[in-house]
Amino acid sequence: MKKLAKIASIAILPIASLVVMAVILAWIYIDTVAQSGVERGATYALDVPTTLVSADVGILSGGVTLTGLEVSNPNGFDAPHFLKLGSTDLDVSLGSLTSDTVEIPSLVLSGIDVRLERTTEGSNYRAILDNLSRFEKGEKAEPKPDGKTFVIRTLEIRDVKVHVDAVPIGGALGELASAELTVPEVVLRDVGSGGKPMSIAELSAVILKTILASAIDVGGDILSEDVLGELGGQLSSMLRLDEMGVGDIEGLGQQAAALLGAPVEDVTEQVQGALDDASSAAQGAVEDVQDSIAEEAERARDRLGGLLGGGGSDEPAKEDPKDPG
């Protein structure tokens, strides 16, 4: 019996070692696959090198952390990057990671730094959006896909800084105008829903367009009209977010929603509420004026009656025949 147990332990030991080794290799492999997928998808959509320092997939915890995501500036521009991401946290189950469509309950992007430049030769944001437009129209050959698509129930974009350095159209380098914008938090719901799960490239497009449209909203009184017009014109000509498979958005201003064709229910409600409030206020103002006019007319009649005598009677006072005059 002891001999059989010893033989069994000798046989099981290599198998257990292989299982442990397989788990370690899978752990390393899944991190590498995640990193490669993000870099390849974003690079394809934006057509500029996109790098990721590391991807840490917690097989047991269900958490994924992406570190050091950086989108390079197109050639000919000076900023160290076009976009840099501070941190990315998402929750996902191992079972979902191994399926063709990955279901992500929550994805949070924070600490985003965007650099928009325009020189006498052109603008980096135009170059990036031109690349995105070609991607959306299918004019570029897509790299070999890994088969993964994504559905994100809640995608939060937080703490976004947009730096703008722009030479006016027809201006000289010495006329460079600089501005810094802080974009408020935006929350996208059911991204990739409705039977339209998204690739990494499509997610990159949605996120970037949302950030730039929000910058237009915030920069309306800060950025020059030509920068706003150039950005807005390109965004409005691209695919609508609802066409891409975005459920709805919270925190997006009315102008940004119009540019993206976003299904933003709360914006519609806010606009209708503002119209209702304005209508109520106008009606109240009319009633107040009417009351004031009536009160003033009454006082005028009283004063007129006092001047004529008789306490405001409309009949003239009769002469007393006994009064000698």
Secondary structure, DSSP 4 states (H G I P E B T S, - for coil): -HHHHHHHHHHHHHHHHHHHHHHHHHHHHHHHHHHHHHHHHHHHHHSS-EE-SEEEE-TTT-EEEEEEEEEPPPTT--SS-SEEEEEEEEE--HHHHTSSEEEEEEEEEEEEEEEEEEETTEEHHHHHHHHHHHHHTT-SPPPPP---EEEEEEEEEEEEEEEEEEPPTT--GGG-EEEEEEEPPEEEEEET-TT--B-HHHHHHHHHHHHHHHHHHHGGGTS-HHHHHHHHHHHHTS--HHHHT--EEES--HHHHHHHT---HHHHHHHHHHHHHHHHHHHHHHHHHHHHHHHHHHHHHHHHHHHHSGGG-SSPPPPPTT---
